[in-house]
Amino acid sequence: MFRSITLSELESVAYKIVNKLSNIKVWLFQGEMGSGKTTLIKMVCKVLGVGEVMSSPTFSIVNEYQTLDRKKVYHFDFYRIEKEIEAIDIGVEEYFYSGDPCFVEWPEKIPSLIPSRYAEVTIQVETYTKRTIAIAVHDGKKENRI
């Protein structure tokens, strides 16, 4: 768990998170609107080597990025979907099982589509400038807090 994290510390935290979760391909980001989910995902992608400008996929649902070594990274935002079928229609299961990193905002909109093995990154607002970031790895029915 990372407590009282400020924006200036986020890159360092992102490096630590990537090192701990590098073997897990689907990461679910939990937190209230404005908590910093997209900001943290951008920093994680930077650590992974994404050099292009990133934006939230709120309207497109998924954005695909490429790392400097030509690997793919997917960023999902399911905030605007109303039914899981919308995620199925874009091929979310193919993305999740592609072996490429998939970062998911608003995963509660697609509960039955989440793979059995995933990381959950929860961001809690402490103050206007500080956040707590908690990480758990789910593998089937087991959960391990990191």
Sequence and secondary structure as in RCSB ss.txt:
>XXXX:A:sequence
MFRSITLSELESVAYKIVNKLSNIKVWLFQGEMGSGKTTLIKMVCKVLGVGEVMSSPTFSIVNEYQTLDRKKVYH
FDFYRIEKEIEAIDIGVEEYFYSGDPCFVEWPEKIPSLIPSRYAEVTIQVETYTKRTIAIAVHDGKKENRI
>XXXX:A:secstr
 EEEE GGGHHHHHHHHHHHHTT  EEEEE  TTSSHHHHHHHHHHHHTB S     TTTSEEEEEBTTS EEEE
EE TT SSHHHHHHTTHHHHHTSSS EEEESGGGSGGGS SEEEEEEEEE SSS EEEEEEEEETTEEEE 
